[in-house]
Amino acid sequence: MTCRQLGGPCDLELSADTADEIIKAQDRHLREAARSGDQDHVPAHEEMKGRWKHPVKAMGWYRNTKKAFAALP
């Protein structure tokens, strides 16, 4: 999946064996990009950090991401 497919701003391809691993890879990518000063990634990084402050919305994102991952070839 790409960063953009996971809610980020770029087309970096991330790979993993499970949806949970791809989510962790996206979280790492956003954190590293934001720390390195990439301003395009800051909003997505902030959203990722605050995701679980709104559990109902977060669970919807999580379920949708798992479905999207499962639908990939």
PDB file of N, CA, C, O and CB in Angstrom:
ATOM      1  N   MET A   1       0.850  -1.173   0.000  1.00  0.00           N
ATOM      2  CA  MET A   1       0.000   0.000   0.000  1.00  0.00           C
ATOM      3  C   MET A   1       0.895   1.235   0.000  1.00  0.00           C
ATOM      4  O   MET A   1       2.043   1.181   0.442  1.00  0.00           O
ATOM      5  CB  MET A   1      -0.967  -0.001   1.224  1.00  0.00           C
ATOM      6  N   THR A   2       0.370   2.327  -0.491  1.00  0.00           N
ATOM      7  CA  THR A   2       1.141   3.559  -0.500  1.00  0.00           C
ATOM      8  C   THR A   2       0.777   4.420   0.709  1.00  0.00           C
ATOM      9  O   THR A   2      -0.254   4.231   1.355  1.00  0.00           O
ATOM     10  CB  THR A   2       0.903   4.335  -1.808  1.00  0.00           C
ATOM     11  N   CYS A   3       1.644   5.348   0.978  1.00  0.00           N
ATOM     12  CA  CYS A   3       1.386   6.323   2.034  1.00  0.00           C
ATOM     13  C   CYS A   3       0.044   7.003   1.777  1.00  0.00           C
ATOM     14  O   CYS A   3      -0.747   7.194   2.700  1.00  0.00           O
ATOM     15  CB  CYS A   3       2.529   7.372   2.114  1.00  0.00           C
ATOM     16  N   ARG A   4      -0.208   7.367   0.525  1.00  0.00           N
ATOM     17  CA  ARG A   4      -1.452   8.061   0.163  1.00  0.00           C
ATOM     18  C   ARG A   4      -2.679   7.176   0.430  1.00  0.00           C
ATOM     19  O   ARG A   4      -3.700   7.672   0.906  1.00  0.00           O
ATOM     20  CB  ARG A   4      -1.417   8.481  -1.324  1.00  0.00           C
ATOM     21  N   GLN A   5      -2.592   5.885   0.132  1.00  0.00           N
ATOM     22  CA  GLN A   5      -3.715   4.974   0.385  1.00  0.00           C
ATOM     23  C   GLN A   5      -4.039   4.890   1.876  1.00  0.00           C
ATOM     24  O   GLN A   5      -5.170   4.597   2.263  1.00  0.00           O
ATOM     25  CB  GLN A   5      -3.398   3.573  -0.161  1.00  0.00           C
ATOM     26  N   LEU A   6      -3.041   5.148   2.693  1.00  0.00           N
ATOM     27  CA  LEU A   6      -3.200   5.071   4.142  1.00  0.00           C
ATOM     28  C   LEU A   6      -3.472   6.435   4.773  1.00  0.00           C
ATOM     29  O   LEU A   6      -3.470   6.569   5.997  1.00  0.00           O
ATOM     30  CB  LEU A   6      -1.964   4.462   4.763  1.00  0.00           C
ATOM     31  N   GLY A   7      -3.704   7.442   3.936  1.00  0.00           N
ATOM     32  CA  GLY A   7      -4.060   8.757   4.444  1.00  0.00           C
ATOM     33  C   GLY A   7      -2.943   9.776   4.433  1.00  0.00           C
ATOM     34  O   GLY A   7      -3.127  10.902   4.894  1.00  0.00           O
ATOM     35  N   GLY A   8      -1.787   9.398   3.912  1.00  0.00           N
ATOM     36  CA  GLY A   8      -0.663  10.320   3.856  1.00  0.00           C
ATOM     37  C   GLY A   8      -0.599  11.074   2.538  1.00  0.00           C
ATOM     38  O   GLY A   8      -1.476  10.915   1.689  1.00  0.00           O
ATOM     39  N   PRO A   9       0.439  11.899   2.358  1.00  0.00           N
ATOM     40  CA  PRO A   9       0.518  12.765   1.198  1.00  0.00           C
ATOM     41  C   PRO A   9       1.373  12.262   0.030  1.00  0.00           C
ATOM     42  O   PRO A   9       1.434  12.925  -1.005  1.00  0.00           O
ATOM     43  CB  PRO A   9       1.030  14.053   1.625  1.00  0.00           C
ATOM     44  N   CYS A  10       2.031  11.114   0.168  1.00  0.00           N
ATOM     45  CA  CYS A  10       2.953  10.724  -0.903  1.00  0.00           C
ATOM     46  C   CYS A  10       2.660   9.316  -1.422  1.00  0.00           C
ATOM     47  O   CYS A  10       1.794   8.612  -0.901  1.00  0.00           O
ATOM     48  CB  CYS A  10       4.396  10.802  -0.408  1.00  0.00           C
ATOM     49  N   ASP A  11       3.384   8.933  -2.434  1.00  0.00           N
ATOM     50  CA  ASP A  11       3.170   7.633  -3.077  1.00  0.00           C
ATOM     51  C   ASP A  11       4.239   6.607  -2.712  1.00  0.00           C
ATOM     52  O   ASP A  11       4.444   5.639  -3.444  1.00  0.00           O
ATOM     53  CB  ASP A  11       3.131   7.804  -4.576  1.00  0.00           C
ATOM     54  N   LEU A  12       4.920   6.813  -1.585  1.00  0.00           N
ATOM     55  CA  LEU A  12       5.896   5.834  -1.123  1.00  0.00           C
ATOM     56  C   LEU A  12       5.184   4.507  -0.910  1.00  0.00           C
ATOM     57  O   LEU A  12       4.149   4.450  -0.247  1.00  0.00           O
ATOM     58  CB  LEU A  12       6.599   6.309   0.184  1.00  0.00           C
ATOM     59  N   GLU A  13       5.740   3.442  -1.473  1.00  0.00           N
ATOM     60  CA  GLU A  13       5.132   2.120  -1.312  1.00  0.00           C
ATOM     61  C   GLU A  13       5.638   1.469  -0.036  1.00  0.00           C
ATOM     62  O   GLU A  13       6.843   1.366   0.191  1.00  0.00           O
ATOM     63  CB  GLU A  13       5.436   1.222  -2.532  1.00  0.00           C
ATOM     64  N   LEU A  14       4.713   1.040   0.779  1.00  0.00           N
ATOM     65  CA  LEU A  14       5.014   0.322   2.010  1.00  0.00           C
ATOM     66  C   LEU A  14       4.568  -1.118   1.821  1.00  0.00           C
ATOM     67  O   LEU A  14       3.577  -1.381   1.141  1.00  0.00           O
ATOM     68  CB  LEU A  14       4.314   0.979   3.251  1.00  0.00           C
ATOM     69  N   SER A  15       5.295  -2.042   2.417  1.00  0.00           N
ATOM     70  CA  SER A  15       4.878  -3.436   2.285  1.00  0.00           C
ATOM     71  C   SER A  15       4.947  -4.128   3.640  1.00  0.00           C
ATOM     72  O   SER A  15       5.764  -3.790   4.496  1.00  0.00           O
ATOM     73  CB  SER A  15       5.759  -4.178   1.253  1.00  0.00           C
ATOM     74  N   ALA A  16       4.075  -5.095   3.805  1.00  0.00           N
ATOM     75  CA  ALA A  16       4.001  -5.864   5.047  1.00  0.00           C
ATOM     76  C   ALA A  16       3.163  -7.102   4.787  1.00  0.00           C
ATOM     77  O   ALA A  16       2.496  -7.210   3.758  1.00  0.00           O
ATOM     78  CB  ALA A  16       3.400  -5.013   6.214  1.00  0.00           C
ATOM     79  N   ASP A  17       3.202  -8.025   5.719  1.00  0.00           N
ATOM     80  CA  ASP A  17       2.434  -9.260   5.586  1.00  0.00           C
ATOM     81  C   ASP A  17       1.030  -9.153   6.162  1.00  0.00           C
ATOM     82  O   ASP A  17       0.148  -9.929   5.795  1.00  0.00           O
ATOM     83  CB  ASP A  17       3.163 -10.387   6.256  1.00  0.00           C
ATOM     84  N   THR A  18       0.814  -8.198   7.063  1.00  0.00           N
ATOM     85  CA  THR A  18      -0.504  -8.045   7.681  1.00  0.00           C
ATOM     86  C   THR A  18      -0.922  -6.578   7.665  1.00  0.00           C
ATOM     87  O   THR A  18      -0.094  -5.685   7.482  1.00  0.00           O
ATOM     88  CB  THR A  18      -0.497  -8.587   9.130  1.00  0.00           C
ATOM     89  N   ALA A  19      -2.194  -6.347   7.856  1.00  0.00           N
ATOM     90  CA  ALA A  19      -2.703  -4.976   7.919  1.00  0.00           C
ATOM     91  C   ALA A  19      -2.102  -4.235   9.116  1.00  0.00           C
ATOM     92  O   ALA A  19      -1.763  -3.057   9.010  1.00  0.00           O
ATOM     93  CB  ALA A  19      -4.247  -4.974   8.009  1.00  0.00           C
ATOM     94  N   ASP A  20      -1.972  -4.915  10.237  1.00  0.00           N
ATOM     95  CA  ASP A  20      -1.396  -4.258  11.414  1.00  0.00           C
ATOM     96  C   ASP A  20       0.044  -3.833  11.157  1.00  0.00           C
ATOM     97  O   ASP A  20       0.466  -2.767  11.607  1.00  0.00           O
ATOM     98  CB  ASP A  20      -1.458  -5.189  12.631  1.00  0.00           C
ATOM     99  N   GLU A  21       0.803  -4.658  10.436  1.00  0.00           N
ATOM    100  CA  GLU A  21       2.178  -4.316  10.111  1.00  0.00           C
ATOM    101  C   GLU A  21       2.243  -3.133   9.147  1.00  0.00           C
ATOM    102  O   GLU A  21       3.127  -2.287   9.272  1.00  0.00           O
ATOM    103  CB  GLU A  21       2.893  -5.521   9.513  1.00  0.00           C
ATOM    104  N   ILE A  22       1.318  -3.063   8.187  1.00  0.00           N
ATOM    105  CA  ILE A  22       1.324  -1.951   7.237  1.00  0.00           C
ATOM    106  C   ILE A  22       0.956  -0.657   7.957  1.00  0.00           C
ATOM    107  O   ILE A  22       1.483   0.405   7.627  1.00  0.00           O
ATOM    108  CB  ILE A  22       0.344  -2.221   6.065  1.00  0.00           C
ATOM    109  N   ILE A  23       0.065  -0.737   8.927  1.00  0.00           N
ATOM    110  CA  ILE A  23      -0.297   0.445   9.713  1.00  0.00           C
ATOM    111  C   ILE A  23       0.910   0.922  10.518  1.00  0.00           C
ATOM    112  O   ILE A  23       1.168   2.123  10.590  1.00  0.00           O
ATOM    113  CB  ILE A  23      -1.492   0.137  10.656  1.00  0.00           C
ATOM    114  N   LYS A  24       1.645   0.001  11.118  1.00  0.00           N
ATOM    115  CA  LYS A  24       2.845   0.366  11.868  1.00  0.00           C
ATOM    116  C   LYS A  24       3.903   0.958  10.948  1.00  0.00           C
ATOM    117  O   LYS A  24       4.597   1.901  11.328  1.00  0.00           O
ATOM    118  CB  LYS A  24       3.408  -0.853  12.604  1.00  0.00           C
ATOM    119  N   ALA A  25       4.035   0.414   9.742  1.00  0.00           N
ATOM    120  CA  ALA A  25       4.994   0.951   8.779  1.00  0.00           C
ATOM    121  C   ALA A  25       4.619   2.373   8.385  1.00  0.00           C
ATOM    122  O   ALA A  25       5.489   3.235   8.258  1.00  0.00           O
ATOM    123  CB  ALA A  25       5.065   0.057   7.533  1.00  0.00           C
ATOM    124  N   GLN A  26       3.325   2.620   8.192  1.00  0.00           N
ATOM    125  CA  GLN A  26       2.857   3.975   7.869  1.00  0.00           C
ATOM    126  C   GLN A  26       3.130   4.924   9.027  1.00  0.00           C
ATOM    127  O   GLN A  26       3.579   6.051   8.813  1.00  0.00           O
ATOM    128  CB  GLN A  26       1.349   3.967   7.533  1.00  0.00           C
ATOM    129  N   ASP A  27       2.866   4.484  10.239  1.00  0.00           N
ATOM    130  CA  ASP A  27       3.117   5.324  11.410  1.00  0.00           C
ATOM    131  C   ASP A  27       4.604   5.700  11.486  1.00  0.00           C
ATOM    132  O   ASP A  27       4.941   6.855  11.744  1.00  0.00           O
ATOM    133  CB  ASP A  27       2.675   4.594  12.706  1.00  0.00           C
ATOM    134  N   ARG A  28       5.488   4.724  11.261  1.00  0.00           N
ATOM    135  CA  ARG A  28       6.930   4.994  11.277  1.00  0.00           C
ATOM    136  C   ARG A  28       7.307   5.985  10.181  1.00  0.00           C
ATOM    137  O   ARG A  28       8.065   6.927  10.415  1.00  0.00           O
ATOM    138  CB  ARG A  28       7.728   3.686  11.105  1.00  0.00           C
ATOM    139  N   HIS A  29       6.768   5.761   8.976  1.00  0.00           N
ATOM    140  CA  HIS A  29       7.069   6.636   7.840  1.00  0.00           C
ATOM    141  C   HIS A  29       6.634   8.073   8.143  1.00  0.00           C
ATOM    142  O   HIS A  29       7.400   9.010   7.919  1.00  0.00           O
ATOM    143  CB  HIS A  29       6.369   6.121   6.557  1.00  0.00           C
ATOM    144  N   LEU A  30       5.421   8.249   8.645  1.00  0.00           N
ATOM    145  CA  LEU A  30       4.932   9.585   8.946  1.00  0.00           C
ATOM    146  C   LEU A  30       5.781  10.253  10.029  1.00  0.00           C
ATOM    147  O   LEU A  30       6.121  11.432   9.922  1.00  0.00           O
ATOM    148  CB  LEU A  30       3.469   9.525   9.382  1.00  0.00           C
ATOM    149  N   ARG A  31       6.116   9.502  11.056  1.00  0.00           N
ATOM    150  CA  ARG A  31       6.928  10.040  12.147  1.00  0.00           C
ATOM    151  C   ARG A  31       8.302  10.477  11.637  1.00  0.00           C
ATOM    152  O   ARG A  31       8.763  11.574  11.952  1.00  0.00           O
ATOM    153  CB  ARG A  31       7.084   8.995  13.267  1.00  0.00           C
ATOM    154  N   GLU A  32       8.955   9.616  10.850  1.00  0.00           N
ATOM    155  CA  GLU A  32      10.280   9.932  10.329  1.00  0.00           C
ATOM    156  C   GLU A  32      10.240  11.119   9.372  1.00  0.00           C
ATOM    157  O   GLU A  32      11.113  11.986   9.417  1.00  0.00           O
ATOM    158  CB  GLU A  32      10.872   8.718   9.626  1.00  0.00           C
ATOM    159  N   ALA A  33       9.231  11.160   8.509  1.00  0.00           N
ATOM    160  CA  ALA A  33       9.121  12.262   7.551  1.00  0.00           C
ATOM    161  C   ALA A  33       8.890  13.582   8.278  1.00  0.00           C
ATOM    162  O   ALA A  33       9.500  14.596   7.937  1.00  0.00           O
ATOM    163  CB  ALA A  33       7.981  11.998   6.551  1.00  0.00           C
ATOM    164  N   ALA A  34       8.018  13.573   9.268  1.00  0.00           N
ATOM    165  CA  ALA A  34       7.731  14.797  10.021  1.00  0.00           C
ATOM    166  C   ALA A  34       8.966  15.250  10.797  1.00  0.00           C
ATOM    167  O   ALA A  34       9.266  16.443  10.848  1.00  0.00           O
ATOM    168  CB  ALA A  34       6.545  14.576  10.985  1.00  0.00           C
ATOM    169  N   ARG A  35       9.675  14.309  11.396  1.00  0.00           N
ATOM    170  CA  ARG A  35      10.885  14.654  12.158  1.00  0.00           C
ATOM    171  C   ARG A  35      11.970  15.230  11.264  1.00  0.00           C
ATOM    172  O   ARG A  35      12.762  16.068  11.694  1.00  0.00           O
ATOM    173  CB  ARG A  35      11.420  13.426  12.885  1.00  0.00           C
ATOM    174  N   SER A  36      12.001  14.778  10.019  1.00  0.00           N
ATOM    175  CA  SER A  36      13.036  15.264   9.099  1.00  0.00           C
ATOM    176  C   SER A  36      12.663  16.620   8.496  1.00  0.00           C
ATOM    177  O   SER A  36      13.424  17.184   7.711  1.00  0.00           O
ATOM    178  CB  SER A  36      13.269  14.243   7.979  1.00  0.00           C
ATOM    179  N   GLY A  37      11.497  17.136   8.865  1.00  0.00           N
ATOM    180  CA  GLY A  37      11.097  18.460   8.403  1.00  0.00           C
ATOM    181  C   GLY A  37      10.217  18.479   7.173  1.00  0.00           C
ATOM    182  O   GLY A  37       9.975  19.547   6.612  1.00  0.00           O
ATOM    183  N   ASP A  38       9.732  17.326   6.737  1.00  0.00           N
ATOM    184  CA  ASP A  38       8.849  17.267   5.561  1.00  0.00           C
ATOM    185  C   ASP A  38       7.471  17.798   5.957  1.00  0.00           C
ATOM    186  O   ASP A  38       6.669  17.086   6.561  1.00  0.00           O
ATOM    187  CB  ASP A  38       8.743  15.797   5.001  1.00  0.00           C
ATOM    188  N   GLN A  39       7.211  19.045   5.611  1.00  0.00           N
ATOM    189  CA  GLN A  39       5.969  19.706   6.021  1.00  0.00           C
ATOM    190  C   GLN A  39       4.731  19.078   5.396  1.00  0.00           C
ATOM    191  O   GLN A  39       3.640  19.207   5.950  1.00  0.00           O
ATOM    192  CB  GLN A  39       6.023  21.170   5.660  1.00  0.00           C
ATOM    193  N   ASP A  40       4.866  18.404   4.262  1.00  0.00           N
ATOM    194  CA  ASP A  40       3.721  17.741   3.639  1.00  0.00           C
ATOM    195  C   ASP A  40       3.184  16.611   4.511  1.00  0.00           C
ATOM    196  O   ASP A  40       1.994  16.296   4.465  1.00  0.00           O
ATOM    197  CB  ASP A  40       4.108  17.198   2.267  1.00  0.00           C
ATOM    198  N   HIS A  41       4.063  16.002   5.306  1.00  0.00           N
ATOM    199  CA  HIS A  41       3.666  14.863   6.127  1.00  0.00           C
ATOM    200  C   HIS A  41       3.179  15.257   7.525  1.00  0.00           C
ATOM    201  O   HIS A  41       2.594  14.432   8.226  1.00  0.00           O
ATOM    202  CB  HIS A  41       4.821  13.912   6.252  1.00  0.00           C
ATOM    203  N   VAL A  42       3.411  16.497   7.934  1.00  0.00           N
ATOM    204  CA  VAL A  42       3.058  16.915   9.293  1.00  0.00           C
ATOM    205  C   VAL A  42       1.566  16.747   9.587  1.00  0.00           C
ATOM    206  O   VAL A  42       1.227  16.195  10.633  1.00  0.00           O
ATOM    207  CB  VAL A  42       3.460  18.363   9.508  1.00  0.00           C
ATOM    208  N   PRO A  43       0.653  17.200   8.708  1.00  0.00           N
ATOM    209  CA  PRO A  43      -0.776  17.014   9.030  1.00  0.00           C
ATOM    210  C   PRO A  43      -1.170  15.546   9.212  1.00  0.00           C
ATOM    211  O   PRO A  43      -1.918  15.218  10.134  1.00  0.00           O
ATOM    212  CB  PRO A  43      -1.632  17.625   7.934  1.00  0.00           C
ATOM    213  N   ALA A  44      -0.675  14.665   8.347  1.00  0.00           N
ATOM    214  CA  ALA A  44      -0.998  13.241   8.470  1.00  0.00           C
ATOM    215  C   ALA A  44      -0.383  12.662   9.743  1.00  0.00           C
ATOM    216  O   ALA A  44      -0.981  11.799  10.385  1.00  0.00           O
ATOM    217  CB  ALA A  44      -0.498  12.461   7.232  1.00  0.00           C
ATOM    218  N   HIS A  45       0.797  13.130  10.104  1.00  0.00           N
ATOM    219  CA  HIS A  45       1.451  12.668  11.327  1.00  0.00           C
ATOM    220  C   HIS A  45       0.649  13.109  12.549  1.00  0.00           C
ATOM    221  O   HIS A  45       0.453  12.326  13.479  1.00  0.00           O
ATOM    222  CB  HIS A  45       2.901  13.204  11.409  1.00  0.00           C
ATOM    223  N   GLU A  46       0.190  14.348  12.552  1.00  0.00           N
ATOM    224  CA  GLU A  46      -0.622  14.843  13.663  1.00  0.00           C
ATOM    225  C   GLU A  46      -1.930  14.061  13.764  1.00  0.00           C
ATOM    226  O   GLU A  46      -2.380  13.728  14.860  1.00  0.00           O
ATOM    227  CB  GLU A  46      -0.911  16.345  13.492  1.00  0.00           C
ATOM    228  N   GLU A  47      -2.532  13.774  12.618  1.00  0.00           N
ATOM    229  CA  GLU A  47      -3.770  12.977  12.619  1.00  0.00           C
ATOM    230  C   GLU A  47      -3.503  11.593  13.187  1.00  0.00           C
ATOM    231  O   GLU A  47      -4.298  11.074  13.971  1.00  0.00           O
ATOM    232  CB  GLU A  47      -4.355  12.863  11.191  1.00  0.00           C
ATOM    233  N   MET A  48      -2.380  10.994  12.789  1.00  0.00           N
ATOM    234  CA  MET A  48      -2.020   9.667  13.288  1.00  0.00           C
ATOM    235  C   MET A  48      -1.828   9.709  14.800  1.00  0.00           C
ATOM    236  O   MET A  48      -2.305   8.820  15.504  1.00  0.00           O
ATOM    237  CB  MET A  48      -0.737   9.151  12.596  1.00  0.00           C
ATOM    238  N   LYS A  49      -1.142  10.723  15.307  1.00  0.00           N
ATOM    239  CA  LYS A  49      -0.909  10.820  16.748  1.00  0.00           C
ATOM    240  C   LYS A  49      -2.213  10.997  17.521  1.00  0.00           C
ATOM    241  O   LYS A  49      -2.347  10.489  18.635  1.00  0.00           O
ATOM    242  CB  LYS A  49       0.034  11.980  17.051  1.00  0.00           C
ATOM    243  N   GLY A  50      -3.160  11.704  16.946  1.00  0.00           N
ATOM    244  CA  GLY A  50      -4.412  11.966  17.642  1.00  0.00           C
ATOM    245  C   GLY A  50      -5.521  10.988  17.326  1.00  0.00           C
ATOM    246  O   GLY A  50      -6.638  11.121  17.825  1.00  0.00           O
ATOM    247  N   ARG A  51      -5.213  10.006  16.496  1.00  0.00           N
ATOM    248  CA  ARG A  51      -6.235   9.070  16.026  1.00  0.00           C
ATOM    249  C   ARG A  51      -7.031   8.452  17.167  1.00  0.00           C
ATOM    250  O   ARG A  51      -8.255   8.363  17.077  1.00  0.00           O
ATOM    251  CB  ARG A  51      -5.594   7.975  15.209  1.00  0.00           C
ATOM    252  N   TRP A  52      -6.380   8.032  18.216  1.00  0.00           N
ATOM    253  CA  TRP A  52      -7.078   7.283  19.264  1.00  0.00           C
ATOM    254  C   TRP A  52      -7.730   8.179  20.309  1.00  0.00           C
ATOM    255  O   TRP A  52      -8.297   7.690  21.286  1.00  0.00           O
ATOM    256  CB  TRP A  52      -6.117   6.347  19.944  1.00  0.00           C
ATOM    257  N   LYS A  53      -7.647   9.502  20.099  1.00  0.00           N
ATOM    258  CA  LYS A  53      -8.405  10.408  20.968  1.00  0.00           C
ATOM    259  C   LYS A  53      -9.883  10.364  20.611  1.00  0.00           C
ATOM    260  O   LYS A  53     -10.733  10.792  21.392  1.00  0.00           O
ATOM    261  CB  LYS A  53      -7.869  11.853  20.856  1.00  0.00           C
ATOM    262  N   HIS A  54     -10.179   9.850  19.436  1.00  0.00           N
ATOM    263  CA  HIS A  54     -11.554   9.705  18.943  1.00  0.00           C
ATOM    264  C   HIS A  54     -11.744   8.235  18.548  1.00  0.00           C
ATOM    265  O   HIS A  54     -11.677   7.900  17.365  1.00  0.00           O
ATOM    266  CB  HIS A  54     -11.844  10.680  17.716  1.00  0.00           C
ATOM    267  N   PRO A  55     -11.980   7.361  19.528  1.00  0.00           N
ATOM    268  CA  PRO A  55     -11.973   5.917  19.286  1.00  0.00           C
ATOM    269  C   PRO A  55     -12.960   5.429  18.240  1.00  0.00           C
ATOM    270  O   PRO A  55     -12.635   4.504  17.495  1.00  0.00           O
ATOM    271  CB  PRO A  55     -12.247   5.217  20.546  1.00  0.00           C
ATOM    272  N   VAL A  56     -14.140   6.003  18.151  1.00  0.00           N
ATOM    273  CA  VAL A  56     -15.121   5.521  17.172  1.00  0.00           C
ATOM    274  C   VAL A  56     -14.615   5.800  15.758  1.00  0.00           C
ATOM    275  O   VAL A  56     -14.651   4.924  14.893  1.00  0.00           O
ATOM    276  CB  VAL A  56     -16.507   6.194  17.399  1.00  0.00           C
ATOM    277  N   LYS A  57     -14.152   7.005  15.536  1.00  0.00           N
ATOM    278  CA  LYS A  57     -13.601   7.373  14.225  1.00  0.00           C
ATOM    279  C   LYS A  57     -12.355   6.538  13.922  1.00  0.00           C
ATOM    280  O   LYS A  57     -12.163   6.088  12.792  1.00  0.00           O
ATOM    281  CB  LYS A  57     -13.259   8.887  14.181  1.00  0.00           C
ATOM    282  N   ALA A  58     -11.516   6.335  14.929  1.00  0.00           N
ATOM    283  CA  ALA A  58     -10.288   5.562  14.744  1.00  0.00           C
ATOM    284  C   ALA A  58     -10.596   4.115  14.365  1.00  0.00           C
ATOM    285  O   ALA A  58      -9.931   3.543  13.501  1.00  0.00           O
ATOM    286  CB  ALA A  58      -9.439   5.602  16.018  1.00  0.00           C
ATOM    287  N   MET A  59     -11.588   3.532  15.001  1.00  0.00           N
ATOM    288  CA  MET A  59     -11.934   2.145  14.674  1.00  0.00           C
ATOM    289  C   MET A  59     -12.474   2.045  13.250  1.00  0.00           C
ATOM    290  O   MET A  59     -12.234   1.050  12.566  1.00  0.00           O
ATOM    291  CB  MET A  59     -12.969   1.595  15.675  1.00  0.00           C
ATOM    292  N   GLY A  60     -13.194   3.056  12.804  1.00  0.00           N
ATOM    293  CA  GLY A  60     -13.663   3.072  11.419  1.00  0.00           C
ATOM    294  C   GLY A  60     -12.496   3.101  10.453  1.00  0.00           C
ATOM    295  O   GLY A  60     -12.483   2.362   9.468  1.00  0.00           O
ATOM    296  N   TRP A  61     -11.501   3.962  10.730  1.00  0.00           N
ATOM    297  CA  TRP A  61     -10.302   4.038   9.892  1.00  0.00           C
ATOM    298  C   TRP A  61      -9.572   2.695   9.905  1.00  0.00           C
ATOM    299  O   TRP A  61      -9.135   2.207   8.863  1.00  0.00           O
ATOM    300  CB  TRP A  61      -9.362   5.173  10.379  1.00  0.00           C
ATOM    301  N   TYR A  62      -9.447   2.114  11.077  1.00  0.00           N
ATOM    302  CA  TYR A  62      -8.744   0.841  11.233  1.00  0.00           C
ATOM    303  C   TYR A  62      -9.441  -0.270  10.436  1.00  0.00           C
ATOM    304  O   TYR A  62      -8.785  -1.029   9.723  1.00  0.00           O
ATOM    305  CB  TYR A  62      -8.660   0.455  12.724  1.00  0.00           C
ATOM    306  N   ARG A  63     -10.760  -0.363  10.559  1.00  0.00           N
ATOM    307  CA  ARG A  63     -11.508  -1.392   9.815  1.00  0.00           C
ATOM    308  C   ARG A  63     -11.385  -1.177   8.309  1.00  0.00           C
ATOM    309  O   ARG A  63     -11.179  -2.130   7.558  1.00  0.00           O
ATOM    310  CB  ARG A  63     -12.997  -1.383  10.228  1.00  0.00           C
ATOM    311  N   ASN A  64     -11.510   0.062   7.871  1.00  0.00           N
ATOM    312  CA  ASN A  64     -11.398   0.359   6.442  1.00  0.00           C
ATOM    313  C   ASN A  64     -10.010   0.027   5.914  1.00  0.00           C
ATOM    314  O   ASN A  64      -9.872  -0.476   4.799  1.00  0.00           O
ATOM    315  CB  ASN A  64     -11.717   1.828   6.176  1.00  0.00           C
ATOM    316  N   THR A  65      -8.989   0.304   6.703  1.00  0.00           N
ATOM    317  CA  THR A  65      -7.622  -0.002   6.296  1.00  0.00           C
ATOM    318  C   THR A  65      -7.419  -1.504   6.203  1.00  0.00           C
ATOM    319  O   THR A  65      -6.789  -1.991   5.264  1.00  0.00           O
ATOM    320  CB  THR A  65      -6.615   0.610   7.276  1.00  0.00           C
ATOM    321  N   LYS A  66      -7.946  -2.239   7.167  1.00  0.00           N
ATOM    322  CA  LYS A  66      -7.828  -3.715   7.119  1.00  0.00           C
ATOM    323  C   LYS A  66      -8.543  -4.272   5.895  1.00  0.00           C
ATOM    324  O   LYS A  66      -8.030  -5.188   5.252  1.00  0.00           O
ATOM    325  CB  LYS A  66      -8.410  -4.357   8.407  1.00  0.00           C
ATOM    326  N   LYS A  67      -9.706  -3.745   5.561  1.00  0.00           N
ATOM    327  CA  LYS A  67     -10.448  -4.201   4.376  1.00  0.00           C
ATOM    328  C   LYS A  67      -9.669  -3.889   3.114  1.00  0.00           C
ATOM    329  O   LYS A  67      -9.552  -4.738   2.230  1.00  0.00           O
ATOM    330  CB  LYS A  67     -11.840  -3.545   4.314  1.00  0.00           C
ATOM    331  N   ALA A  68      -9.140  -2.687   3.021  1.00  0.00           N
ATOM    332  CA  ALA A  68      -8.369  -2.291   1.837  1.00  0.00           C
ATOM    333  C   ALA A  68      -7.146  -3.171   1.679  1.00  0.00           C
ATOM    334  O   ALA A  68      -6.813  -3.575   0.565  1.00  0.00           O
ATOM    335  CB  ALA A  68      -7.948  -0.816   1.928  1.00  0.00           C
ATOM    336  N   PHE A  69      -6.468  -3.476   2.784  1.00  0.00           N
ATOM    337  CA  PHE A  69      -5.287  -4.337   2.742  1.00  0.00           C
ATOM    338  C   PHE A  69      -5.671  -5.739   2.287  1.00  0.00           C
ATOM    339  O   PHE A  69      -4.983  -6.338   1.460  1.00  0.00           O
ATOM    340  CB  PHE A  69      -4.603  -4.392   4.122  1.00  0.00           C
ATOM    341  N   ALA A  70      -6.765  -6.260   2.823  1.00  0.00           N
ATOM    342  CA  ALA A  70      -7.214  -7.612   2.465  1.00  0.00           C
ATOM    343  C   ALA A  70      -7.616  -7.715   1.001  1.00  0.00           C
ATOM    344  O   ALA A  70      -7.511  -8.787   0.405  1.00  0.00           O
ATOM    345  CB  ALA A  70      -8.385  -8.024   3.343  1.00  0.00           C
ATOM    346  N   ALA A  71      -8.075  -6.614   0.414  1.00  0.00           N
ATOM    347  CA  ALA A  71      -8.514  -6.617  -0.975  1.00  0.00           C
ATOM    348  C   ALA A  71      -7.352  -6.568  -1.965  1.00  0.00           C
ATOM    349  O   ALA A  71      -7.550  -6.780  -3.162  1.00  0.00           O
ATOM    350  CB  ALA A  71      -9.433  -5.453  -1.219  1.00  0.00           C
ATOM    351  N   LEU A  72      -6.141  -6.289  -1.476  1.00  0.00           N
ATOM    352  CA  LEU A  72      -4.996  -6.216  -2.385  1.00  0.00           C
ATOM    353  C   LEU A  72      -4.597  -7.606  -2.867  1.00  0.00           C
ATOM    354  O   LEU A  72      -4.773  -8.596  -2.156  1.00  0.00           O
ATOM    355  CB  LEU A  72      -3.804  -5.534  -1.696  1.00  0.00           C
ATOM    356  N   PRO A  73      -4.056  -7.671  -4.087  1.00  0.00           N
ATOM    357  CA  PRO A  73      -3.611  -8.992  -4.598  1.00  0.00           C
ATOM    358  C   PRO A  73      -2.412  -9.523  -3.844  1.00  0.00           C
ATOM    359  O   PRO A  73      -1.923 -10.610  -4.149  1.00  0.00           O
ATOM    360  CB  PRO A  73      -3.268  -8.904  -6.081  1.00  0.00           C
TER     361      PRO A  73
END
